[in-house]
Amino acid sequence: MRALHAQDPGELGGHRLLARLGAGGMGMVYLARTADGTLVALKVIRAEYAADPAFRERFRREARLARGFTCRWLVPVTAADAEAREPWLATAFVPGPSLAEAVDGHGPLPPAVVTALGARLAEALTEVHGAGLVHRDVKPGNVLLALDGPRLIDFGIAQSPGVTALTEPGAIVGTPGYLAPEQARTGGEAAPASDMFALGCVLAYALTGQRPFGLGDPAAVLYRTVHEEPDVPGLDRLPLPLRTAITGCLAKDPVGRPTAAELARSLRDVDQMATGPDQQAVPHQQTTPAEEFTSAPSADWLPSAVLRLVADRSARALDPPPRQSGPTALLEPTVVGEGRAPSRRRIFAIGGSAVAVLAASGTAILLTNRQETTQGGAAQNLPAHVIGFQAALTGNQKEVGLAQERGARLAVAAHNARKNTRFRLALTSYDDRGEAGRAKEGARKLLTERSLCAVIGPTTVAAARAAIPLYAKASTPVLLVSADYDALGLSSATERTLCVTTAPSRYRTLPVLAYLTWVRKVERTSVVQDQAAPDMAETARGLRETPPSEGTATVHPVASGTDDFGPAVAAALATQPEAIVYAGTSPTRAAACARALATAGFTGPRVTFESVRRPAFLEAAGEAAEGWVFEAPYSEPQSSDSKAAHAFTSAYRDRYGAPPARWTAEAYDAVGLIAASLDAHGGGAGITPGQVAERLFKLSYDGVAKPIRFNQDITHGLRPENTSFLYQVKDGKYRFLGRYDQVS
């Protein structure tokens, strides 16, 4: 529970706001009090989502259906307004921790407690499914622990089985690690059986403190969910009903899982032992499914450490922290979209005391004070500069684009929240789907944007190759964050405004050389060159000509037509190397190399490149993957030790409710670099894109991810030293080691 900010409203829909309970990807949750003194949790949806008619329609349905629930283990909706500019929904306040907080902070729960938990959550889902709905996000963070039992919350993505019209095509809705295999395969289509799989994951987590399909990259978690058996330590020592419930819910085939009513019935008798004979579950006579079982557990159903958390939350709710002091600025935004005249409306600031920028795909919403007062007391209108963002935001290459857009949006909001900034930023996005034709169209549209100062993207090589010459012709800087410059076939001599912020692939050996020279200090290296990746021939040649530690390196090719790496590995080991480098791009072929090395008993350093760092390598290599090291051009700020990375990760989690994805921090830094260039010119309205480009290459910028420096010559190329990172397989997962020059 945190204090209200100066810009938070004091009242909403007859509710007096008292404190902030938390923030997620969709909006803010407040502690509030009704006119009669009842405490509620009031969820306010961000305007950027509410602007989507489909989202607003789903919110209406959520509010309407959730108000009809009667099961005591579902948090009742007490009020809602789906027509407000920022829709809101109030639910009864439950002063208890989430299951995630309880387990992460105080360890796994006893089997008897988990049995009671499972019985009650099954009762809750019985009513949900009986109403023809699917929750779609059953997870520990959506289970609150109260004195009298658990509460299942957050129906923001609940919907009827098979309904997909209100979700983006191909999107997976839910949380990896709790998604059922069929959801991972079909792109998120859910059914009641999917909720039961998630419930099985929740119960396994409550018992062990571990997710049954592990942590790490979401794609890797989804892969394990589909192809591997769950890992539930101590499962064989559980009481038979609870063991049967968990294994049944975690069945790969949804047909083999129990229904919610069946699970509630099977756990009822065991639950009676946990709640005591005086609080036994009593079946009703032929009532609704949600009323089939009701029980009144005593407060001692929870461990004492969790009870203390409930008591602490209750006390804090009665004495919320005072609102932070500071002015609340009244803002007047201009909404700019494709083919529409600007509309104007007045709202309160949400991203700082003076201004905030919200951006939706293809739309920039710029909020500016009608008047601002300088330190000298004179009123002024701050100039606004637009940053274009072009990326694949839909299609099978959207992951990187969406991650970068989030990073850019967060950076824009952070800049605009600064008290003494001399200008404001806005972000306008264009989805080129990674296609060359749409990339050209997107570049032409963004170049018509008034006050455009620079563009970030595109995110695919095909789109970048098509769009960059158009930006160069218009003397507009374009910051290439993730697409490989070496694959573009463009010349920095002609594309004078192209600013590449990631080291090209020709420098991929730098972190490998540093690791094997300074960390492992080897003098004899063997390179297994996979001829199925002809582009890696130059990499293998470079390692041979400039080996680690100025020692020796030999190259041993593997023909593209064979999957047998045994002969090449044998030839490599005959040279008695201290380290092996796999020069290839295929995760499965790299796994074959790893298995051959493991069979031969080689345990020295084994190093390869980012394109191999995929779930398929872990799956195909098995135990042979352990210890392998990978270079990569992107950071993992949530695993970094720097203060800037910690602050960025915290801000990202507050806004989006999840850790940053790969390439997010790099896009955040791209906005910071543009802002630094504008600031160097004074930030005024008359700054041209050409001036921004000229200054970019003269800057030394220390970003969240890495330092950014450019060669002061005709190439303007990024200085590649200290701009790449290392990862290593530990315990079957990819672990971030750090920036390659900082790994010891």
GIQUI-V941993 format. One record per backbone hydrogen bond with DSSP energy under -1.0 kcal/mol. NH is the residue of the N-H (numbers start at 1). CO is the residue of the C=O. If there is no record, write none. Layout:
nh: {NH NH}
co: {CO CO}
This chain:
nh: {2 8 12 15 16 17 18 19 20 21 22 24 28 29 30 31 32 33 34 37 40 41 42 43 44 45 46 50 51 52 56 57 58 59 60 61 62 63 64 65 66 67 68 69 74 75 78 79 81 88 89 90 91 92 93 96 99 99 102 103 104 105 106 107 109 114 115 116 117 118 119 120 121 122 123 124 125 126 127 128 129 130 131 132 133 134 142 143 144 145 146 151 152 153 158 159 162 163 167 171 178 184 185 186 187 188 194 195 196 197 198 199 200 201 202 203 204 205 206 207 208 209 214 221 222 223 224 225 226 227 228 231 235 237 238 243 244 245 246 247 248 249 250 251 256 257 263 264 265 266 267 271 272 275 276 279 282 284 291 292 301 302 307 308 309 310 311 312 313 314 315 316 317 318 324 331 332 333 334 335 336 340 347 349 358 360 363 364 365 366 367 372 374 377 380 385 386 387 388 389 390 391 398 402 403 404 405 406 407 408 409 410 411 412 413 414 415 416 417 418 424 426 428 430 432 435 439 440 441 442 443 444 445 446 447 448 449 452 453 455 456 457 464 465 466 467 468 471 472 473 474 475 476 478 479 480 488 495 496 498 499 501 507 508 510 513 514 515 516 517 518 519 520 522 525 526 527 528 529 530 531 533 536 537 540 541 542 543 544 545 546 550 551 552 554 556 558 562 569 570 571 572 573 574 575 576 578 579 580 581 582 583 584 590 591 592 593 594 595 596 597 598 599 600 601 602 607 608 612 613 614 617 618 619 620 621 622 624 625 626 627 628 629 630 631 632 639 640 646 647 648 649 650 651 652 653 654 655 656 657 664 667 668 669 670 671 672 673 674 675 676 677 678 679 680 682 683 687 692 693 694 695 696 697 698 699 701 703 708 711 713 719 723 725 726 727 728 729 730 733 735 737 738 740 742}
co: {20 5 15 12 33 10 31 31 2 29 29 27 44 22 42 19 40 16 38 34 32 91 30 89 28 87 26 46 47 49 52 53 54 55 56 57 58 59 60 61 62 63 65 66 71 152 90 90 88 81 43 79 41 76 39 94 140 143 98 99 100 101 102 103 206 110 111 112 113 114 115 116 117 118 119 120 121 122 123 124 125 126 127 129 128 159 139 140 151 97 149 144 73 142 155 134 190 160 164 168 175 180 181 182 183 183 191 191 192 193 194 195 196 197 198 199 200 201 202 203 204 205 211 217 218 219 220 221 222 223 224 212 232 234 235 239 240 241 242 243 244 245 246 248 253 254 259 260 261 262 263 267 268 271 272 276 294 292 288 289 298 299 303 304 305 306 307 308 309 310 311 312 313 314 4 347 368 345 366 343 364 337 331 329 365 363 360 336 358 334 356 380 378 374 372 424 451 426 454 428 456 430 395 398 399 400 401 402 403 404 405 406 407 408 409 410 411 412 413 415 383 385 387 389 391 432 435 436 437 438 439 440 441 442 443 445 446 449 386 477 388 479 460 461 462 463 464 467 468 469 470 472 471 497 455 499 485 491 494 495 478 480 504 505 507 509 510 511 512 513 514 515 515 516 552 579 554 581 556 583 558 530 533 534 536 537 538 539 540 541 542 547 548 523 525 527 529 559 565 566 567 568 569 570 572 573 524 524 605 526 607 528 582 586 587 588 589 590 591 592 593 594 595 596 598 597 580 629 609 610 612 614 614 615 616 617 618 621 622 623 729 625 606 727 608 725 636 637 642 643 644 645 646 647 648 649 650 651 652 653 661 663 664 665 666 667 668 669 670 671 672 673 674 675 676 679 678 684 688 689 690 691 692 693 695 696 708 706 701 717 711 709 720 632 738 630 735 628 733 730 728 726 726 724 739}
